[in-house]
Amino acid sequence: MAGGKGTRLRPLTCGIPKPMVPIFNKPVMEYSIELLKKYGIDDIAVTMAYLPSVITDYFGEGEEWKVHLNYFIEDIPLGTGGSVKNAEEFLDDTFIVISGDALTDIDIKKAIAYHKNKKSKATLVLKKVSVPLEYGVVITDEMGKIIRFLEKPSWGEVFSDTVNTGIYILEPEVLDYYKKGDKFDFSKDLFPKLLKDQVPMYGYVMDDYWNDIGDLTSYMKTQFDILEGKVKFKLDCKEFEKEVWIDEGVTIGEDVKLSPPVFIGKNSKIHSNAAIQSFTIIGENCEIGKETTLKRSILWKNIKVGGNTHLSGATVCSNTQIKNGVNIYEHSAVGSGSVLSNGVIVKPNIKIWPDKKIEEDTIVHQNLVWGTKQTKTIFGYKDISGDINIDITPEFASRLGSSFASNLKSDATIVVSSDKSNACDIIKNSFISGILSTGAGVIHLKDASMPMNRFGVRHYDADGGIHIRLDSFQKDLAHIEFVDKNGANIDRNTERKIENLFNRDDFKRCNVENVKSVMHIDNFSSLYMQNGIKLMSDLSKIKRKNPKVIISSECKNVLNLAESFFESIGCQVQCEYGLHKYKNLNEYIDDLSLEIKKNKGSIGMILSSNGENIILIDEEGRIVDRERYTLLVTQILLKLGVGKEIIVPYTAPKVIDQMAKSFQAKIIRTKTAPSYRMKEMLNGDNSENMHLQYILNYDAVLAAGKIIDFLISKDCSLKDLVDELPNFHLIKKEIACDWQDKGRVIKEIIVNHRNQNMELFEGVKIHDDKGWALILPDSERAVFNVYTEGFSEEYAQELSTQFSQKVENILKNK
């Protein structure tokens, strides 16, 4: 399989297909051909799409390697399965599919024997990896039979640490599901069909070396692994001394320091006093100047490096000139034919495209034309967060705005808003600049909250929205949320697309005449509050009762909005401004409870700084926290007769099902990330009932107003409503772990409980006669979340202790 463009490897792959990227002066695909030949496989088909002539010119018909190569070229991409089907005339017996752009020393003989022994129709070669997020996860039973697939999972969906390597042993008949010319993928299309039809399909877990050369980090790691002897390949040159390989024709000057392991290719020249430090690979016909230091760097061929220059963790492509006094830092890559003049500094993680000339003493701190940063997950559980002017800079915001707009249609309109802070204004303005540069339009809402942004997107029929706010307790920390055309948080697939565009600097850029002007909306809060007033069923009754509401929020913007809204519907409002004086929220809640009892408030509330979440306090000072609030909202919806389908997170207590059952309603559980729940409530042609669920769960100000309206209309108090809520016993515990252990822990939990009542909807949920336990890897932090609910408090605690210890024991036992 040699059709890869290697987009994430650019600029290394700007002029060559990914299988031709060199590993120790040989294309990575050459290692695969040599491996096949070693195990007696000499009749080989090569599927190609991108720059096929580069491959055919190098390999010809395979005579030099004593194999016969057959080439099959796709005019349009057909997917992994479609490209193999395109070579159907070649496939008349059991065949192996192997990647031309991954490096492995797999024992093919053992893998084929396993395939034959199992009488398998499709055998997938699997490998255990620490962090499986970028791979397809495969789950097998104790006999090795495949029982489940999951492509590029989130942490909540990681059910195993064995991943699909893209190496398959197949019988020709498995391709009969499709026609030649069809576009289909092995892992997404063919294998799930085979699984459904119960075609024998097995997973062979290899112990041999395998590394997918997907990005610059893995490209470098592969070669460092070869230097360390982790791969069963011998380098094609003499080992001058232990772990120092020097090929023919190499000249080394006086006082050159060689720190193993290093590799120096043919006819290269190292001048005096140079230091070639550990994990440096120098290609053919290179020249390294006096007093130059190379460390953990890879140089292709025909490269000239001047004197007093330092390369640390860099990759430099062929025919490049690096002059005197240059510094190139970690994870940077320089494209072929580039010239870096005297005194140039290349900052970490920078990509320089081929044939660029950089003038003297230039500091390169951004990619030079169409860069590819290392793959990095930018989005967290719900948003993007980071310190202002450190992680979240104006440059970062501008690029991110361009990435978001580039993922939408060309004439898209985006609603942009922020809180009242000057710091967020800077970031907001940079977002607006980035969006406008793509040709998209911007509607700017001044001094807004997150729910106002969502409402603005729907009200103006926009294509998406961005809101920026400062954190309540960490004043330097900014949060950035993105929403779709319905006002719901964007899903993980959209996040990935934006991350890819951002990492590649692959933005739309419009002509000058297509740059739009910004539509500035003043006093949008009035329109937002008018919309909220429409939710009230009996405004006159609220005004007659004139309930006393005591409110607090860390965000003054949200607090002012709430005060104006509650007064407009007829409440007497008392604002409390003391939250910022407390070290933590729990201390403040306790004091506010006493204040509500003392001042005889009808209802107390703390509104989150993003304007979405709410903590209620009844007139007796009892606190309605998050889980209890979910029950309260469900109760209101059921009593209003509008909750035939209630959307709750997967972690919601089981008693909620009993509540719904008594009203002949249905509970729908979604994954825990808010985007899943919002999508059910907001996307598509959902009813007003679903929209009310969204308001009650994600718009704190309007939710509080609707709850007050409900209490007044039913002539009851919050205390009465809280008294009716059923008891439940739910415990959440966090267990610290390394990121690399998450997949292993989940897999072992599944294996150890395979005979129990188990759900794999998100994380691993195990039911027994005491209740249930959910082991869920956190998507943002290096922790496991262990949720347990028991039929009694003792049972909940027992389950929490039991499963927490199981996770801890697996973590200890490596």
N, C-alpha and C positions, 0 to 999 in steps of 0.2 A: 504494500500500500504506500504509494509515493506521490500522492496528490496534494500534499499539504503546502499551504502558502507560508506558514510560520509567522503569522501576523504579530504575535506577541514576542517573537524573537527579533523583530526589526530593531536596528538597521542591519543586523547580520544577514537577513534574508531579503534585502532590497533587490538584489540582482540574481539570486539563486533560490531554487525551491528548498523547503525545509530539509528534505533528506540529503541534500548536498552540503549542509553545514559541516565544516571539517572538525573531526576529533583526532588530534595528533596527526594532522596533515592528510587524513583520509576522510572522505564523506561518511557520515554516520551510516548511510545505507550500505556502504561497502562491508561494514561489520556484520550486517544481517545476511548478506550474500555469503560471506565467508563462514558464518555459523551454519547456514543451510547446507553448504558444501561439506562441512565437517561431518554432518550426520547423513550424508549420502543423498541429499536432495539437490539435484542439479538441473531440473527442468522447472524454470521459475517464470511466473507471469508478473509483470510490473504494471500497476494501474497508475495513471498519471493524469494531471489536469493543468497544473500551474508550471509554466516554463519547461515543458517536457524535453525540449531539445538539449537543455543543459545536462539532463540525465542520460539521454541517448548518446550524446557526443562523448561523454566520459566512459560509459560502460560498453558501448557498442552492443554486440550480440553476446558478450560475456566470455569471449575466448580466453582472455587473460586470467580469469578466475576458474576456468575449466567448467563453466556452466553454460546453459543455453537460456538466454533471456528472450521472453516474448512481451511485447509492449502493447498496452491497451489504453488509448487516450480518450478522455471524456471531453466532449465539446461544452457540455454544461455539467455542473457538479451533480452527481447522482447519489451522494451519501455513501457511507462505508459499505452497506450491503449492495446498493445499486452499482457501485464501481466493480465489486467482485462479480456480480451477475453479468456485467458487461463483458467479462472474460469467460463467459459460460462455456464456449467451445473448447477452452483449455482444461476444463474441470470434468474429468471422467472417472475419478476415483477419490478416495479419502484425500483431503488436501488441508494444508496448514495456511492460515492467514497470519502474516506478521508485519509489523509496522516498519517502514523504512526510515522513520524518524525517532525511534526509541532505541536505547541500547540495552541489550540483554545477553547473558551467556547461558540461557536456559538449556537444560539437557532435553533436547527435542525427543530423543529416543524414549526417555521415561514418560514424557507427556503423551506420546502416541500409544505406548503400551497401556497406559491408564485408560485412554479413550477406547481402545479395543477391548480391554478387560471389562469395562463397564457397559459394553455394547451401546455406547452413546452415539447419538446422531449429531450432537453439537457439544463440544467440550470447550469451556472457557478457561483460559489460564488466568489464575488469580494471584494476587500478591498482597501480603499484609502491609499496610502503611499506617503511619501515626495519625495523619490529618487527611481524611478521605474526601474533603469537601469538593475538590476539583475533579473527582473521578466518579465513575459509575460504581455504586456499592452493590455487591452481590451476596445474597444469603443462601447458604446450603444447609441441608440436614446432615445428620451424623454419617450418612452413607456417601456424602458428597453430591447428592442430587440438588440441583438448583431449585429454590422455592420462591425467590423474590428478587426483583431488580429495583434499583432507585438511581436515577441519573442526577449527578451533582447535587447531593442533598444539602439542606441546612443542618445545623447541629441537632435540631429537634427531630430530624429524620434519619440521623446516622444510626443504623441498626447493626453495623458490622464494621470491622476494620479490614476486610478483604475486598479488594477493588479489582475491577476489570482492567487487565493490561492491554486489551486489544489484540491479544494473540489467541487465535481460535483454531481448533481442529474440527473439521466439518465433513459431513457426508454430502455429496452433491444434491441429494433430493431435498435438503432443507431449503434450497433456493427456489423450489417449485411454487412457493407462495406468491412469487412475484414474476412479472414479465421483464424481459430484457429491455432496458431503457427506462424502467420505473425508477423513481427516486425513493430510496428507503435506507434506513439505518439499521445496523445489526441490533444495537442495544435498545433503541427506542421502538422499533417496529417489528423486526423478525423474531427476536428472542421472546418478547412477551407473547407473540402468537404461538410459538412452539410450546411455551409454558402452559398457555391456556388449553392447547390441544393435547397436553400430556405427552409430548414427544420427549423421549429420553434425553436429558440435557444435564451435564455434570460440570462441576468446577474442580479444576486441578490446581491446588495451591502450591506454587513453586517456592523453593527455598533459594533459588539462584538469584543472580543480580538482575534487576530491571529498573530502568529510570526513563520516564517519559520526558524527552527534551522539549518541554513546552515553553519555557521562558529562559531568560538569561541566567537566573539563579541555578536552574536545573542543568543548563548547558555547562556551566562552570563546574558544578558539583560532579557531573559525570566524569569529567577529565581528572578532577582531583581524586575521585574514587579509583580510577585506573592507576594513578600514581601511587596510591596507598596499597595497591594490590587487592582491592575489594572485587575486582572483575577478573574473570579467567581469560584475559587476553594478554598476549605478550606484545610489547612494543617492538617495532621493526627496526631496532638499532641496538648498539652495544651499551651495556650498563658499565660505565666507566669506573664507578665505585658504587657502593651501596646506595641505591635510590637516586643515582645521578646518571641519566641517560644522555649520551652525547653522540650525535650521528656523524657521518663522514664529512670531512672537509671543514670542520669547525675550528676557528682560531680563537684562543683565549689569551688576553694580555696579562701583564704582571699584576699581582696583588688583587686578582678578581676573587671575590668571595662567593662560593657556591654552597647554599644551604639546602640539603635535600629535604623532600624530593623535588627534583627539577628535571626538565627535558629541554634539550637544545637541538633544533633540527639542522639538516644538511647545510653546509656552506655558510653558516652564520658566523658573525664576528663579534666578540665581546672585548671592548677596549679596557684599558687598565683601570684599576680601582673601582670597577663596577661591582655591584652587589646583586646577585641573582638569588633571591630569597625563596623560602619554601613555597611549593605549589605554584611555580612559574613555568609556563610552557611557551617556548619560543619556536616559531615555525622556520621553514627553510628560507635561506638568503636574507636573513635579518641582520641589522647592524645596531649594536647597543653602545652608546657613547661613554666617555670617561665619567667616572664618579656618579653614574646613574644607578638608581635602585629600582628593581622590579620585585613586587611581592604579590603573590596570589593573583597573577595576571596571565592572560592568554593572548599571545601575539600570533596572528596568521602569518603568511609568507610575504617576503619582499617589503619589510617594514624597516624604516630607518628612524632610530631614536637618538636624539642629540645628547649632549653632556649635561650633567647636573640636573637630570630630570627624574621625577618620581612617579611611578605607576603603582597604585595599590588597589587590588581587586577590580582591575579594568580588563575589558576585552577590546582588542584593536584588530580591525579587518585588514585585508591585504592591500599592499601598494599605498600605505599611509606614511606620511612624514610627520614626525613629532620632533620639534626643534629643541633648543637649549632652554633649561630652566622651566620646563613645563611640569605641572602637577595635575594628575588625573586621579580622581578618588573613587571610592567603592561603588560597584554596581553601575559604572558608566560604560558606554560602548561607543566606539568611534567607527563610522562606516568607511568602506573601501575608498581609496583615492583622496582622502581628506588631508589637509595640511594645517597643522597647529603651530603657529609661529611662536617666537621666543616669549617666555613669560606667561603663556596662557595657563589659566587655572580652570579645570573642569570639575564642577561640584559633584557630590555623590548623586547617583541615580539619573544622570543625564545621558541622553541618546543624541548622537550627532549623525545625521544622515550622510550618505556617500557624497564625495566630491565637494565638501565644504572647505572653504579657506577661512581660518579664524585669525584675525589680526593680532599683532603683538600686545601682550599684557591684558588681553581680554579675559574677563571672568565670565564663564559660561554657567549660568544658573537656571537656564530653562532649555528644553529640548529644541534642537535646531531643525525645524520643519518636519512635521508629521512624526512625532516621537512615540515611542512605546515604553511607558514606565513598567516596572515590574508589576505583575498582577497583584492588586491589593484591594481588599474589601474596604470600601469607604463607609458604607452604611452599617449602622448598628441595629439594635433590636427594633427601633421605631424611627430613628432619625440619624443625622450626622452631627457629631458633637466634637468640640475641641476648643482649646484656648484661643481667644481672639489675638490676632497678630503673631501667633506662634504656629498653631495648627490651622486655624481658619484665618487666612490672610486675604487681602483684596484680590491678589492674583489667583489664589485657589478658588475664590467665589466666582470670579469672572469665568474661569475655565469650566467650573461646575455648572454655571448658568448656561454656557454654550452647549455643554454636553446634554443637559436636560432638554433644551430647545431643539437640538439636533435630532433627538429621538422622537420628536413630534412632527406633524405635517408642516410644510414650509410656511403656511400663512397662519400658524398657531398664535393664540393669545394666552398669556400667562399672567395670573394674578400674583403680585409680589407684595409682601407686607412685612412689618417688623414691629417690635415693641417700641417704647418711647426712648430707648437708650441711644446715645450718640454712637457708641461702639457698634451697635447693630445697624445703625444708619449707614456707616461706612461699608459694611459687608453687603447690605441691601443694595446700595448704589452700584457696587461691583457686580452683583448678580444681574442687575438691570442692564448694565453695559454688555455683559457677556451674552445675554438673551438678544438684545437689539442687534448685535453684530451678526447674528444668524439670519436676520430678516423677520424674526417673530415680533409680535407686539406685546406691550406690557401695560397692564392696568395696575396702578400703584395705590394701595390702600394705606392711608396714614394712621399711625398709632392704633394698630389692630391687634386682635388676639387670634389664636389658631382657629377657633370656631368661626370667627368672622371671615377669615381667609377661605375656609371651606364653603361658607355661605356665599361669599363673593364669587367663587368659581362657578357655582350653580346659577347664581342670579344673573351673571353676565355671559353665561353659556361659554365659558373659557375652556381651554384645553388642558389646563393644569394650574397648580399653584405652588408657591414657595413662601414659607414663613420663617423668620429668624427671630430668636429671642435669647435673652440671657438667662442663665440658670438661677434658681431661687437662692441657693446657698453658696455656690461657687461663682463669685462675681466675674471672673475672667472667662468662664465657660459659656460658649454659645451653642445653641441647638438649632438645627436647620431641618425642617420637615418639607417633604414633597407630596403633593396630592395629585390625583388623576382628574379627569374631566367631571367626575361625579362628586369630587370632594373627599374621596376616601384616600388613605395613604397608599402610595404606589406599592405594587407587589414585588416579590423578590426577583422575578424575571426582569421587570423593568429596571430595578436597581442594578442588576448585572449589566444590562445594556448601557446604562449611564456610566457605570464604572469602566466598562470596556472603551467607550468613547473618550472618557476622561483620561484613561491610561495611555491611549494612543494619540491624544490630541487630535482626534478625528472629528473636527467640527465643521458644520456648514459655515460659510462666510458669504454674506450677500454683497451685491453691488451698492455703491453709495446711494443711488436713487431709491433703493429698497429699504433703507434704514427708516424705521417708523418713529414717530414721536410718542412719548409716554402719556398715557391718560391718567392724570392725577385725580383721585377721588377724595374730597374733603368730607368730613363728618359722615363717613359711611356707617358709623355706629348708630345713627338715627334710623337708617334703613333697616339695619340688623335688628334693632329693638322693636320696630314696627312689625317685623316678621314674627318676633317672639310674642308680641301682644296678641297676634292672631291665634296663638295656641291656647289662650285662656278661654275657658268655657263660660265663666260668669264673672266678668270684670267688676261689675257693680257690687256683687256680693263680697268680693275681696276688699273693695274700698270701704264697704260698710263695717266689716269685721276689723279692718285695719290691723293685721297681725304684726307683732314686733319681731323683726328679723335682725339677728346679730351676725355680722359678716366680717371675715378677715381674709387677707391674701398677701403673699409676699410681693406680688406684682401690683403696683399702684394703679396701673392701667386697667387691669382686670377688676380691681376693687372699685374704681370710679365707675366703670361700666355697670357693674352689679348694682351699685348704689342707685344710679340713674334709672335702671330698669325696674328694680323693686319699688322705688318711689312712684314710677309711672303706672304701675299696676295697683297701687293703693296700699303699700306696706309702710310702716314706720321703720326706719333703718338706723341701726347703730353700727358704725364702722369701728373696728378694732385695729390699731396700727402697730401693735407691739411684737408681731411675729419675728421681725428681724433681730430682736434683742436676745432671742433664745438660741441655744446651741443646737437643739434638735426639736423636731416637730412634736414628739410625744410629750415633752415637758409643757409645750405651749398648749396642746390639746387639753391636758389636765387642768391648766389654769383657766382656759376659755370655758370649760364645762362649769367650773365654779361661778364664773361671771354670768353665764346664761341662767343658772339657778337663782343667783343673787338678784339679777335685773328682770327676772320673770319673762324671759324671751320665749316666743312661741316656737322658734326654731333657730338653731345656730349653724353656721357653715364656714368651712375653710375651703376656699377656691384655689386650685393649683395655679401656678404662675403661667402655665400655658392656656388656662381658661377651659381645660377639658374635664378635669377630675374634681370631685367634691367629697368632702368628709362632712357628714351631717351630725348634729348633736341635738337630742330631743330636750324637752323642757326639764327633764330630771337629770340632765347632764350625761346621759348615755351616748356612747359614740357608735355611729354606724360606719364601720370601716369598709374596705373594698369588697370583701366577700359578702358581708351583710348587705351592702348597698346593692349588689347584684340581685339578692333575694328581694329586697325592697322594690326595686324597679320591676321585677317580674310580677310581684304582687299587685302593683299599681296597674300594669298592663292587663293582667288577668281580670282585675276588678272593673276596669274600664270596658272590658269585652273586646279589646282590640288585639290581644296577644294570642292568636291562634298558632303562631310560630314564634318562639322566643329564641333569640340568638345569644348564646353564652360561650365563654371560653372553655377550653377542654378541662381546665382545672376547677371549674365551678363545682360546688358541693352537690352530692347526689340527691339531697332532699329537694332540690329544685325540680327534679323529675316528678316527685310526688305532688308538689304544688301544682304543676301544669296538668297532671293527670286528673285532678279533681275538677278542673275547668275544661276537660276534653281538649287541651292544647298540647302542642308538640315542642319539645326542646331540641334545638339544633346546636351542636357543639362544633366550634371552629378551633383551628390552631391558635396558640396563645398570642402571637404577634397581632397587634391591633389592626393591621392591614387586612387580615383574613375576615375579622368580625365586621369591620366597616364595609368591606366589599359585599357581604351578604345584606347589609342594611341599606347601602347607598347605590350600588351599581345596578344598572338595568332599570326596567320598568317596575320598580318596587312601589308598594302602596304607601299611603300616608302613615299606616300603622308602623311599617318598617322605619320610616323617617322619624317617627316619634321615638322609636327605640334608639335610633342614633342620637337624637337630642338628649335623651335621658342618660346615655352612657358617655357621650363625648362632647357635650356643650354644657358646661357647669352652670353658667348663668341662666340660660333658658330652662335647663333641667330643674334647677331650684324653683324657678317661677312656676313650672308645670306641677311640681310637687306641692307647692303652696296652693295652687289652684285646685288640685285634687283634694287636699285636706279640707279646704273651705267648702268645696262643693259637696263633700260627703259629711260635713259637720263632725269631723274627727280631728284628732291631734296627731303629731308625729309619734308621740308616746303610744297612742292606741295602735298605730300601724306597726311600730317596732314590737309591741307586745304580741302581735299575731304571728310574727315570723317564727318559723320552726327552728329548733336548736340543731346545730350540727357541730362536728368536731373535726376540724381541718388544721393540719400543721404543715408549715413549710420550713425546710431546713436547707442550708447551703453547705456544700462540701468542696473545698478547694482542690483543684487538680491541674496538672499540666494540660495544655491544649492537645498535645500528642497522645494523651492517654484516653481521650473521650471515646473514640471509636472502639478501642479495646474493651473498655468498661461496659459499654452498651452491648457489645457482642457477647461478652461473658454472662451478663445478666440474662440475655435472651436464651443462651445455651443452658444455663443453670435452672431456668424456669420454663423450659419448653413444654413440660407436661401440665402446666397450670393454665388457668384462664387468663390469657394475655392479649393486650391490644397493642398494635404498633402504628397507631394513627399519628402520634407525635411522641417521641421518646418511647419508653416502655412502661405500659400500665398493667399492673398485675392485680387481679381480684382474688380475694379469698373470703372465708366466712366471717372475717373480722372487719372487712372494708376493702380499701384499695390503696395501692401505692403507685406513684408516677415518678420515674427517674428520667429527668429531662436535662440534657446538656444546655447550658446557657449560651446564647448566640453571641454575646458581647464580652463576657468575662470568663476567666479560667475557673469556672465552678460548675458543679452539678446542683440542680434544684431538685430536692426530694420532697414531693407533696404526698401526704397521707391523710386519708379520711377514714375514721372508724365509727362503728355503731355506738361507741362510748368514748369518752375522753381517754380512758385507760387503753382501749384498743388502738386509738389513733397514735398515742404515744408509743405503744409497743411496736406498731408497724413502722413508725418513724425511726425508732432505735434500731430495729431489725434491718431495714433496708439501707439506712445510713452506714451501719457497720459493714454490710455487704459491699457497698461501694468503696468504703475505706480499705477493706481487706483486699479487694481486687487491685486498688491503687498501690498498696504495699507490695503485693506479690507480682513482680514483673516477670 
